[in-house]
Amino acid sequence: MAIMETRKVGSLEVSLAGLGCNNFGMRIDEDASKAVVDAALDAGVNHFDTADIYGGGKSEEFLGRALAARREDVVITTKVGMGVPEGMHGGSRDYVLSRCDASLQRLGTDHIDLYLLHQPDLTTPIGETLEAFGELIRTGKVREIGCSNFSAAQLDEAASVARDLGVPGFVNAQNDYSLLNREVEAEVLPAVDRLAMTFMPYFPLASGVLTGKYKRGEEHPEGSRLAAWGKMAGEFASDARMAVVERLDEYAAAHGHTLSELALSWLATNPVVGSVIAGATKPEQIRANAAATVAWKLTAEERAEVDAIARVEG
């Protein structure tokens, strides 16, 4: 197994490169999923990110079986609270406790390392959710807790309520973040820093746009994610975004690196980032992503130059 830099997420030691398992059970079958997991482990990745809804539960099942005897060597993140059946509430105590048990069964483990509320539940007081998570921590079913897709105000509220109730608070926030999606920089990242949390970006390669596989004015490659999305892919590969991508690609090449290495290393050199979560459908993709995450330690000056390029619109 290769040596990979790790960072602390609460009490957890998490590899800087993480594997997003949202493709398991949706875009790839169990054998292909296992091959990706094996390649990730060989590359030094110890962080595997899934959710109860990915692949209708198959992602957790495939991941659990692929890890099997190596369970104690890895950190598993899974999530609850998205794709909730009608009449139920994703952050309610009963829902959280029952879905945690279901995830544990699918994963074939007795504990979840990092359990996230997948999205805010505006129908349930955050205190009820935090108390449910606290119960899971007390019983040993969960080690640390976090949230996904929260605003800065929601992060502040959750931290305040956790203090008032005397229950564990969120140690991690996970949101969409890449060189092409910078929304979290305005309020969410400052809140994460202020609250002494860590941050995990998902879609770090902007759904593949930052890999260089898509070109302005060309058809999307057959079998690619954007090709499958059809018209919905328009905003992801708009002329304005692709013009920025071209400039970023030129910058990376001028420094002896690929566009993917720039995109992943730019995130990895942000000290608030705990693990960069990138999906993969093939072993060579996770090997490349893991290597790219640590390939280039951008200096403060380089980060400023890249920031300027990525902020240009059109």
C-alpha positions as CSV (number, residue, x, y, z in Angstrom):
1,M,0.0,0.0,0.0
2,A,1.3,3.5,-0.9
3,I,1.8,6.1,1.8
4,M,-0.8,8.8,1.7
5,E,-1.0,12.1,3.7
6,T,-3.7,12.0,6.3
7,R,-5.5,14.8,8.2
8,K,-7.6,14.8,11.3
9,V,-11.4,14.9,11.1
10,G,-12.5,14.9,14.7
11,S,-10.8,11.9,16.1
12,L,-10.4,10.2,12.7
13,E,-7.2,10.0,10.6
14,V,-8.5,10.4,7.1
15,S,-6.5,10.1,3.8
16,L,-6.2,13.4,1.9
17,A,-7.5,11.6,-1.2
18,G,-10.9,10.0,-0.6
19,L,-13.0,7.7,-2.9
20,G,-16.6,8.8,-3.6
21,C,-18.6,5.6,-4.0
22,N,-21.7,7.1,-5.6
23,N,-21.1,5.2,-8.8
24,F,-21.3,1.8,-7.0
25,G,-24.6,0.1,-7.9
26,M,-25.5,2.9,-10.4
27,R,-22.8,3.2,-13.1
28,I,-20.8,0.1,-12.2
29,D,-21.5,-3.4,-10.8
30,E,-20.1,-5.2,-7.8
31,D,-17.0,-6.7,-9.5
32,A,-16.1,-3.3,-10.9
33,S,-16.7,-1.6,-7.6
34,K,-14.4,-4.0,-5.8
35,A,-11.7,-3.4,-8.4
36,V,-11.9,0.3,-7.7
37,V,-11.8,-0.2,-3.9
38,D,-8.8,-2.5,-4.2
39,A,-7.0,0.1,-6.3
40,A,-7.8,2.8,-3.8
41,L,-6.4,0.8,-1.0
42,D,-3.2,0.1,-3.0
43,A,-2.9,3.8,-3.6
44,G,-3.0,4.6,0.1
45,V,-6.6,5.8,0.2
46,N,-8.3,4.9,3.5
47,H,-11.4,7.1,3.2
48,F,-14.5,5.8,1.5
49,D,-17.6,8.0,1.1
50,T,-21.0,6.6,0.4
51,A,-24.7,7.2,1.4
52,D,-27.8,5.1,2.1
53,I,-29.4,6.2,-1.2
54,Y,-26.5,5.6,-3.6
55,G,-27.5,2.8,-5.9
56,G,-30.6,2.2,-3.8
57,G,-28.4,0.8,-1.0
58,K,-26.1,-1.2,-3.3
59,S,-23.2,1.2,-2.8
60,E,-23.1,0.4,0.9
61,E,-23.5,-3.3,0.2
62,F,-20.7,-3.4,-2.4
63,L,-18.4,-1.3,-0.3
64,G,-18.9,-3.4,2.8
65,R,-18.1,-6.6,1.0
66,A,-15.2,-5.1,-0.9
67,L,-13.6,-3.9,2.4
68,A,-14.5,-7.0,4.4
69,A,-11.4,-8.1,6.5
70,R,-9.8,-4.7,5.9
71,R,-12.5,-2.8,7.7
72,E,-10.4,-1.7,10.6
73,D,-7.8,-0.1,8.3
74,V,-10.3,2.3,6.7
75,V,-12.6,5.2,7.5
76,I,-16.2,4.9,6.2
77,T,-18.4,8.0,5.7
78,T,-22.1,7.4,5.0
79,K,-25.1,9.7,5.0
80,V,-28.8,9.8,6.0
81,G,-31.6,12.1,5.2
82,M,-31.9,12.4,1.4
83,G,-34.4,10.6,-0.8
84,V,-36.7,10.3,2.2
85,P,-40.1,8.5,1.7
86,E,-43.2,10.6,1.8
87,G,-44.5,11.2,5.3
88,M,-41.0,10.7,6.9
89,H,-38.5,13.3,8.0
90,G,-34.8,12.8,7.3
91,G,-33.5,14.4,10.5
92,S,-36.1,12.9,12.9
93,R,-34.9,10.7,15.7
94,D,-36.7,7.6,14.5
95,Y,-35.6,8.0,10.9
96,V,-31.9,8.6,11.8
97,L,-31.8,5.6,14.2
98,S,-33.5,3.2,11.9
99,R,-31.6,4.2,8.8
100,C,-28.3,3.9,10.7
101,D,-29.1,0.3,11.6
102,A,-29.9,-0.4,8.0
103,S,-26.6,1.2,6.8
104,L,-24.7,-0.9,9.3
105,Q,-26.3,-4.0,8.1
106,R,-25.6,-3.2,4.4
107,L,-22.0,-2.2,5.2
108,G,-21.5,-5.4,7.3
109,T,-19.9,-3.4,10.1
110,D,-20.7,-2.6,13.7
111,H,-19.9,1.1,13.4
112,I,-19.8,4.0,11.0
113,D,-16.8,6.2,11.3
114,L,-18.3,9.5,10.1
115,Y,-22.1,9.8,9.8
116,L,-23.5,12.8,7.9
117,L,-26.9,14.4,7.7
118,H,-27.1,14.4,3.9
119,Q,-29.1,17.6,3.6
120,P,-30.8,20.0,6.1
121,D,-34.2,18.8,7.2
122,L,-36.3,22.0,7.6
123,T,-39.2,20.1,9.2
124,T,-37.2,18.7,12.1
125,P,-35.5,20.8,14.8
126,I,-31.7,20.4,14.5
127,G,-31.6,19.6,18.2
128,E,-33.6,16.4,17.7
129,T,-31.2,15.3,15.0
130,L,-28.2,16.1,17.1
131,E,-29.6,14.2,20.0
132,A,-30.2,11.2,17.8
133,F,-26.7,11.3,16.5
134,G,-25.5,11.7,20.1
135,E,-27.3,8.5,21.0
136,L,-25.6,6.7,18.1
137,I,-22.2,7.9,19.4
138,R,-23.0,6.8,23.0
139,T,-24.0,3.3,21.8
140,G,-20.8,3.0,19.7
141,K,-22.6,2.8,16.4
142,V,-21.1,6.0,15.1
143,R,-17.7,7.6,15.9
144,E,-18.1,11.2,14.5
145,I,-20.9,13.2,12.9
146,G,-21.1,15.9,10.3
147,C,-23.4,17.4,7.7
148,S,-23.7,18.0,4.0
149,N,-25.2,20.8,1.9
150,F,-25.6,23.1,5.0
151,S,-25.4,26.9,4.8
152,A,-23.2,28.9,7.1
153,A,-26.2,29.9,9.1
154,Q,-27.2,26.3,9.5
155,L,-23.7,25.4,10.6
156,D,-23.8,28.1,13.3
157,E,-27.2,27.1,14.5
158,A,-26.2,23.4,14.8
159,A,-23.0,24.3,16.7
160,S,-25.0,26.6,19.1
161,V,-27.7,24.0,19.7
162,A,-25.2,21.2,20.3
163,R,-23.5,23.4,23.0
164,D,-26.8,24.2,24.6
165,L,-27.9,20.5,24.7
166,G,-24.5,19.2,25.7
167,V,-24.4,16.8,22.9
168,P,-21.6,16.1,20.3
169,G,-21.5,18.6,17.4
170,F,-20.7,18.3,13.8
171,V,-16.9,17.9,13.1
172,N,-17.2,18.0,9.3
173,A,-19.1,19.7,6.5
174,Q,-19.3,18.3,3.0
175,N,-20.4,20.6,0.1
176,D,-19.9,21.0,-3.6
177,Y,-16.6,22.8,-4.2
178,S,-14.2,23.1,-7.0
179,L,-12.3,25.6,-9.1
180,L,-15.5,26.1,-11.1
181,N,-17.9,26.2,-8.1
182,R,-16.7,28.7,-5.5
183,E,-19.9,29.5,-3.6
184,V,-18.8,28.0,-0.3
185,E,-15.9,30.5,-0.1
186,A,-18.2,33.4,0.8
187,E,-19.7,32.1,4.0
188,V,-19.5,28.3,4.5
189,L,-15.7,27.9,4.6
190,P,-15.3,30.9,7.0
191,A,-17.9,29.2,9.2
192,V,-16.2,25.8,9.1
193,D,-12.9,27.5,10.1
194,R,-14.6,29.5,12.8
195,L,-16.2,26.5,14.3
196,A,-13.0,24.4,14.2
197,M,-14.5,21.9,11.8
198,T,-13.1,20.3,8.7
199,F,-14.4,20.5,5.1
200,M,-14.7,17.8,2.5
201,P,-15.4,19.0,-1.1
202,Y,-17.5,16.7,-3.3
203,F,-17.5,17.1,-7.1
204,P,-13.8,18.4,-6.9
205,L,-13.4,17.8,-10.7
206,A,-16.8,19.5,-11.5
207,S,-18.4,16.3,-12.7
208,G,-15.4,15.7,-14.9
209,V,-15.2,19.1,-16.5
210,L,-11.8,19.6,-14.8
211,T,-10.3,16.4,-16.2
212,G,-9.8,17.9,-19.6
213,K,-12.0,15.3,-21.3
214,Y,-14.5,17.9,-22.4
215,K,-13.6,20.4,-25.1
216,R,-15.4,23.6,-26.1
217,G,-17.4,23.2,-29.2
218,E,-17.0,19.4,-29.3
219,E,-19.5,16.6,-28.6
220,H,-19.1,15.1,-25.1
221,P,-17.3,11.7,-25.2
222,E,-19.6,8.7,-25.5
223,G,-20.2,7.1,-22.1
224,S,-19.2,10.2,-20.2
225,R,-21.3,11.7,-17.4
226,L,-22.2,14.8,-19.4
227,A,-23.1,12.9,-22.5
228,A,-25.5,10.9,-20.3
229,W,-27.0,14.1,-18.9
230,G,-27.8,15.5,-22.4
231,K,-29.3,19.0,-22.2
232,M,-28.9,19.1,-18.4
233,A,-25.1,19.2,-19.0
234,G,-25.3,22.6,-20.6
235,E,-24.4,24.8,-17.6
236,F,-21.6,22.4,-16.6
237,A,-19.8,22.8,-19.9
238,S,-21.0,26.3,-21.0
239,D,-18.7,28.4,-23.2
240,A,-17.8,30.6,-20.2
241,R,-16.8,27.7,-18.0
242,M,-14.9,26.0,-20.7
243,A,-13.0,29.2,-21.4
244,V,-11.9,29.2,-17.8
245,V,-11.0,25.5,-18.0
246,E,-8.8,26.1,-21.0
247,R,-6.9,28.8,-19.1
248,L,-6.5,26.5,-16.1
249,D,-5.2,23.7,-18.4
250,E,-2.6,26.1,-19.9
251,Y,-1.5,27.1,-16.5
252,A,-1.1,23.5,-15.3
253,A,0.8,22.5,-18.4
254,A,3.1,25.5,-18.0
255,H,4.0,24.1,-14.5
256,G,4.5,20.6,-15.7
257,H,1.2,19.2,-14.4
258,T,-2.2,18.1,-15.7
259,L,-5.5,19.9,-15.3
260,S,-6.7,17.2,-12.8
261,E,-3.6,17.6,-10.7
262,L,-4.2,21.3,-10.5
263,A,-7.8,21.0,-9.6
264,L,-7.3,18.4,-6.9
265,S,-4.1,19.9,-5.5
266,W,-5.7,23.3,-5.3
267,L,-8.3,21.8,-2.9
268,A,-5.8,19.7,-1.0
269,T,-3.6,22.7,-0.2
270,N,-6.4,24.4,1.6
271,P,-5.8,23.7,5.3
272,V,-9.5,23.5,6.1
273,V,-9.9,20.5,3.8
274,G,-9.8,17.1,5.4
275,S,-10.3,14.9,2.4
276,V,-10.9,15.5,-1.3
277,I,-13.7,13.1,-2.4
278,A,-13.5,12.1,-6.1
279,G,-15.5,9.4,-7.7
280,A,-14.2,6.7,-10.0
281,T,-15.5,3.9,-12.2
282,K,-12.2,2.4,-13.1
283,P,-9.1,1.5,-11.1
284,E,-6.9,3.7,-13.2
285,Q,-9.1,6.7,-12.3
286,I,-8.7,6.3,-8.6
287,R,-5.0,5.7,-8.9
288,A,-4.7,8.9,-10.9
289,N,-6.9,10.9,-8.6
290,A,-5.0,9.7,-5.5
291,A,-1.7,10.6,-7.1
292,A,-3.0,14.0,-8.4
293,T,-4.2,15.0,-4.9
294,V,-0.7,15.1,-3.6
295,A,1.2,15.7,-6.8
296,W,1.6,19.5,-6.5
297,K,2.0,21.5,-3.3
298,L,0.8,24.8,-4.6
299,T,2.5,27.8,-3.0
300,A,0.5,30.8,-1.7
301,E,1.6,32.7,-4.8
302,E,0.5,29.9,-7.1
303,R,-2.9,29.6,-5.3
304,A,-3.4,33.3,-5.8
305,E,-2.6,33.0,-9.5
306,V,-5.0,30.1,-9.9
307,D,-7.7,31.9,-8.0
308,A,-7.5,34.8,-10.4
309,I,-7.7,32.6,-13.5
310,A,-10.6,30.6,-12.1
311,R,-12.6,33.8,-11.2
312,V,-12.6,35.1,-14.8
313,E,-16.1,34.9,-16.3
314,G,-16.3,34.5,-20.1
